Every structure is written in structure tokens, then in C-alpha cells.
Amino acid sequence: MSTASVPLPNWIAYGVIPLLNLVLAFVISGFVVWLIGESPTDALVLLVQGALGSGEGIGFTLFYATSFIFTGLSVAVAIHAGLFNIGSEGQAYVGGLGAALVALALDNYVPWYVTMPFAVGGAALFGAAWAFIPAWLQAKRGSHVVITTIMFNFIASALMVYLLVHVLIVPGKMAPETRTFLEGGQLPKLDWLLGLFGLDLGPAPFNVSFLIALVMAFLVWVLIWRTKLGYEMRTLGVSPTAAVYAGIPYARTVIIAMLLSGGLAGMMALNPVMGASARLQVEFVGGAGFVGIAVSLMGRNHPVGIILAAILFGILYQGGAELSFDMPNITRDMIVVIQGLVILFAGALEYMFRPAFVRIYQTFARA
């Protein structure tokens, strides 16, 4: 029997093995740093200090992590239904349009806490709408969702550039962006949260969308493991043939899963659009949709794992920026290499150590 199918205790499968993969990724990264003439130990210290050594660093780390939680959840929901949605980037981009339109319409009339639920709904609705056509093509025509979502990423980018340049741009300005939202369209910072620990948030744009992301993570857990729809999605993900034979409607389940996935991706836009820049800009997603794929895989498609993986990537993003500033030899491209190694060992090589752990566990279990 393949070791991949041998059950292991959760503390080994979801704790020890991922941690060992992560340690190995950092060891290899340290070797790469050493090859370019820098100290791996000093680099690690600078990276951790830059990400977690101050209130501002923690704020930026959690700001990045917020976006990755949304996109990681987006990818995970689709994966549980057997779908590989790599269109979170485009869905988040279009979701930003939904959030921005709500903010532009309401910011002058109501406070932020009234605008926020409408913005959440607008971002989710626009993101889900952008996922609908790939979902329908997969469910009704058999067009592979990977191909269609890739294409829709490019279409979303072109559409948003057109809208920002020709429709939503502020008259008389060159920058392709909307006007700055008034206070009623901005999500406030969570400086009070870090203040509870005696930390100063500084200019970091850590905002209320982090709390929304945590709520969404809980709701995804409830959906996947505590509802009939979640059971149908997981069944479809394990075996579409068995799911259909059991009476689970294939087309409906695929479309609903993709709509939920797109809606979660769309909500990612709340963080940079209403929380950081307070306006809709070109390329505000910044690759978070693609990072969400790695976050979901590293988190084993579970909300708790996704939150932890998102924070790890937040540390790499924020700490990497500080590291490249303090160690010029370690460029931004080097940070991408480190991120890639983390993805490789913690995601793609998930089962590298599993055979050894299965043998060790079985030996002790028999004793």
C-alpha cells in the first residue's frame, strides 16, 4: 500500500511533517545565502526582526497575511470540490471594483461601519460573478477550470485597466485610479489591537479586514465540515463518479463551489482598496491570488493551516523587504527564491518525509 494512504496521527501529518519541510526549506535557503557571501544566521535574524521585531513590522506582516488568508480560502474551497481555481487573482481584481463602487457611492453619507457590510457584499458578488462563467463552462461544457480561470485573469486585468483609465479616473489627473475615499469608505486601522500588547502600529495599514478574514475562515470551516453542501463538495472532490452515483448534482455543486471561491477571492480587495490605499488602483492585487495557491497547499486546505501559512508568507514578504534593504546582496529576487523553496518543500514535496514517518510510526505502534 502507498505510504500516502497510510493514516498518521494529525499531530504528525499536520504538525511534525510540515514543520520539518519548512525547516529544510530554510536550511536550503541559508545555503543559497551563504553562496552569495552573506551570513545565513544574520539574514534569518534580520528577516525575523523586520517582520516581528516591532509593532510596525507586525502590522505589515498581518496586513499581507490578511490578503493571503482570503485568497488561500478561495483556493481551498474549490479544491475541496475537486476544482483547481487559479483565477483568484482576477476574481480579487474584479472584487475590488465592487468594493470601490460601494465606497464611492456611500462614503459621503454614512460611517464606515455602515459602508463595510455593503462593500463586503459588493466585493464578494463581483468576485463570484467573475468566477461564474468558468464554473458554468466546467459544469456544462467540460471546459477545464484551470484553463478558463487563467484566461479570465488576463481579461480581468485588461478590463480593470480600461475602467480605471477611461471611466473611473479622476478628471484632470494622469494616475489611473479612482478618487480617494472619504472616511465613510475607509476601513479603520487595528492600532488598538496591537496597542493591547504595547505595540505601536505606525504607518502599517493593518485594518479591520483582518477580522473579516478570520470570520470567513471560521465560516469556511463550518461550510466544509458541518454542512450538507460541504459534504457534497468533499464527496465530489474525492470521486466525481461516486458523487453523481450517490445523487449529488454535479453541475450545481461545481457552480456553487466556484461562486463561493470567487466571492472569497473578491473579498481580498477590501484589504488594499478600502484598508490601505483608500482608492482603487491598477494592479492592487499584487500577486496575492497566486500566493493563495501556495498558502492553501501549505495549509492542507484547512482554515487553521491557511491562517498559519498566510502569516508565514506575510513574514517572508515583510521580513524580506527589510532584509533586502539591510543586505543589498540579497535582492528582491532572492526573496522570491526563498519563497519558492518554502512552497517546494512544504507544498510540492509534502510527502518527501512521509514514508520514513510511516515506517517509524508503524514500528512503534506494533511495539
N, C-alpha and C positions, 0 to 999 in steps of 0.2 A: 504494500500500500504506500502511496506517495506520502512523504512527510507533511505536505501541505494540508492533507486531510486528517492528520492525526491531531486530536484535540489536545490543547495545552491549557493549563490554568490561565485565567485572564491576567494575573499579575506577571506571568512570563510573556504571554502573547502581546499584551498591550503595554507592558511596563519595561521588563528587562530587555527584550529584543530590540524595540525601538530605541531605547537608551544606548544600547551597545552600538547600534547602527550610527547613531548621532555622534557618539564618541569617536568612532572610526572615521567619520566624515571630517571631524575637526582635526584628527591626527594627520590625515592626508592633506588637509588644508594647511596645517602647520608646516608640513614638509615642503609644500609649494612656496610658502612664505620664506622659509629658510633658503630655498634655492635662489630667490631673488635678493638675498643678502640681508634680510631683516630677521629679528628675533621673534620666533613664534609665540613665546611667552609674553613678550612686551605687546605684541599685536593683539593677543587674546585679552590682556588686561585693558588695553585701550578700547577694544571693541565693547567689552562689558561695561567699562566706566562710561563710555559715550552713550550707551543705551540705558543703563540703570543707575548711573552714579550721581544723578541729580534729578530734581523734580522736572526740569525742562526735558532732560533725556527720556525719563519715564513717560512724560506726556507725549513726546513724539513717537516713542515706541508703541504706546497704546493707540495713538492716532492711526498709525499704519496698520496695526493689528485689527482695528475696527473694520477697515475696508476688506481685509483678508478673511475675517470671520464671515462677512456677508457672502463673498464670492465662494469661499470654501463650503458653506452651507448650500449654496446654489448647486455646485458640482455634486455634492454628496446626495442631495435629494434625487437628482437624475440618476446617479449611479445605482442607488437602491432599486430603481425601476429598470435597471439594465441598460440605461442610456448614458452616453458619454457626451455631455453637453460642454463643448469647449467654446460656446458662444457667450459666456458670461461677460466678456469684455464689451461686446456690442450691446448686450442687454443692459449692462450698467450705464453705458453711454446714453442710450435712449431713455433709461430711467432718470437720468439727470435732467432731461428735457421735461419730464413730467413733474419732478420736484421743483424745477425752476419756474415753470408756468404757474404753479400754485403759489410760490413765494412772490412772484411778480404781481399776481392778482390780489393777494391778501395782505402783503407786508405793511401797507399803509393804513389798514383798517383794524386789524386785530393783533393781539400779542402773539409771541412765538408759540406758546403752548396751544393756541387755537389753530395756528397755521400748521403745526407739526403733524397732527394726525391726517390732515388732508394731503400734506406733502408725502407722508409715508404711503398713503393710498395711491397718489399720483405716480410716484416712483415705481411702486410695485405693479401698477396697472400698465404703465408704458413698458416696463421690462418684460412683463408677461406677454403683452401684445407682440413684442418683437420676437418672442420665442414661439408664438403660436404657429406661424407658417412652417418653420422646420418641424414642429411637433406634428402638424397635420400631414405634412409630406411623409414623415416617417410612419405615421399610423395608417394612412390611407393609400399611399403610393409606394411605400417601401424605400423611399429615398433615405440614405443613411444620414442620421442626425449629425454625425461628425462633419460630413462634407457641407451640409446646408448651414450649420452654425458657423463654420469657418467663413463661408461666403457672406453670411449676414453680418459678421464682424466688419468686413470691408464696406458693406453697404451702409451700415450704421455710421461708420467714420465719415464717409462721403456725405451722407445726409446731414449729419450734425455740422460739418464744416459749412455746407451750403446755408443752413438755417442761421448759423452764427454770423456769417459774412453778409448775407442778403436780407435776413428777416429780423433777427433779434439784436443785431448790433446797435449800439448807441449812436444815434445820428451825429455826424461830425467827428467821430472817433475812428482810428485805424484798427485798434485792437478788436479781434473777432470774439467778443464776449458781450454778455448782457450787462445792464446797469447793475450797480451794487445794490443788493437787497437792503431794505431798511431793517430796523431792529426786529420788526414783526416777522421777518422772513429769515432770521438767523437763529441757528441753534446755539444756545449759550455754552460756554466752556464749563468743564467739570473741575474748576480750580478748587472748589470747596471739597471735592472728594480727595484730592491729593493733600489738601490742607489738613485733613483729619490725621495725616501721618507726618505733619510738619514739613511738607514739601511745597516748594513754590513752582507753579506750573510755568511761569514766564510766558514767552510768546508761543509756546506749543499749542496747536489747535485742537487739543483733546476735548471732545464735546459730547453732548447728550446722545449722539448717535451710537456711542459705545454701549450705553444702557439698552438702546433699542436692539442692538446686535445680540446682546445677552438674552433678551426676551425672545428674539427669533430663534436662538439656539435651543432654548427650552421648548418652544412650540414645535420645532422640528423633531426634537426627541419624542414629544407626545405624539406627533403625527406618525412617525415611522414605527414606533414600538408600542403605541397604546390605542391605535385606531384601526378600524376595518380597512380603510383606504391604505394605511401604511402597510398592513399585512398583504393586501393585494399587490402593492408596489414591490414589496420584497419578494413575494412569490414570483411575480413577473421577472424580476431581476435574476432569480436563481434559475428558473426554467420557463420561458415563454410558452412552450408546448404544454407543460403540466398546468400552467396557469389558465390557459384557454380551455383545456380539457376539464378543469375544475369549475368552469363557468365564469371566470374573471374576464370582463370585457377588455380586450387588448387595446383597441383604439382609444376608448375613453380613458383608460389608466395611463397610457402613454401621453396623451394630450394634457391631462391634469398634472402629471408629474413634471412635464416641461413648463407648464404655466407657473407652477409653484417655483420651479428652479429659476425661471426668468424673473419672476417677481422678487425673489431674494436677491438676485444679481442687481436688479434695478434699485433696490433699497440701499445698495452700496453707495450710490450717488449722494445720499443725504450727508455723508461724512465730508467729502471735499467740497460739495456745491453749497450746502447750507451751513456747514460747520466750520470750514477752513477759509475759503475764498469769498463766501457770501455772494457769489455770482457764478454763472455758467460760462466755462471757458473751453477752449479747444484742448482735447487730449487730457481732460482732468482725471480720467480713469488711471492712466499711467501704468498699464500692465497688470493692475490688480486682478483682473479677470483671469489672466493666465496663471498668476501666482496662486489663485484659488484652487487650481487643479492640483498643484503640489501640496497645498495645505490640506485639502480633502484626503489625498492619498496618504500623507503622513499621519493624519488624524484618524486613519482607518474608517473614514466616513461616519464617525460618531461625533456629535456636537461637542462633547468634552474634549476629545482629541483635537478637533478642529480649532477650538479656542486656544489650546496649548500650542499647536503648530502655528497658528496665526501670530501669537505672541513671540514665538521663536523667530519667525520671519520679520516681525517688527523690530526685534533686537538686531537682526542682521542688517536691516535697512538703515536704522538709526545709528547703530554702532559702526556699521560700515562707512557711513558718511563721515563720522568723526575720525575713524581710522585712516581713511584716505587723506584727510586734512592733516593729521599729525604725522603720518608716514607717507610722504609723497610717492615713494616707490610702489606702494600698494594703491593702485589706481582703482577707479570705479569698476573697471573691467575685472580686476582681481576679486572684488567683492562678488561680482556675478559668478565667477568661477567657484567661490566658496559656497554660494547659494546652490549652484548646480551640483556640487559634491554632496551637500546635505540632501537634496532631492534624490540623487542617485542612490545613496546608501540607505536612506530612511524610507524611500518610496520604491524606486525601481528594483533595488536589491533587498526587498523586505524579507525574503526567505533565505538569505545567504547563511545566516547562523541557525536557522530553524532545524535542519537535520541534526546538528550536534545537540541542540537543546532537547529534541525529541528523544535521542538516544540516552542522554543523561537522565531525563525525567523518567523514562521507562525503566531504566536501571534502578533508580531509587524507588520507584513505585512497586517494583517486584520485591525489593528487599524488605 
